[in-house]
Amino acid sequence: MQKQQFQGNKQQVNINLAKAASIVCDAEGCDNDIFMPAMKFKRISKLLTGAKEDQIAPIQVFMCTACGNINAEFDIPNE
């Protein structure tokens, strides 16, 4: 794999993506390393926003293509 070059603040860094660690699904026994975009939706109360109606906020997450799991590092906290 070719080295990717990223520039920032006049300094150029070469990164060999072939040597970078892959992220795998954290579901027990899955270990798949391919993910696809998915959407979660949060309802925001009109009392918090001052709007006339509740608002819906779409949030993009990534789910495993093999089992549908969303790794904790890709997910939004449920508090």
Steps between C-alpha positions, in 0.01 A plus 500: 500500500625848421594743769243773551625853549319735733589866535432726791673817616777476233618163635457193281450158660519169315270230633504144372136390537599136445672509840212675681288287735160402361188568705288187536149440627497470880202262508598167653628262233453737205836670425371636165692806381249650256245759613227698330336830590176490696286768661376542855245765589465699819192696596581846643229646721348830392551609861877479447509669160230762540343378174127449449545124452742229608798468266652183357878484472651240262834357611719289272656187651672200343370145532663165427402359162508145637294524819361856520687584823606860563839510673504705819759737350263579208185539710354800677455476877156412634471692822 
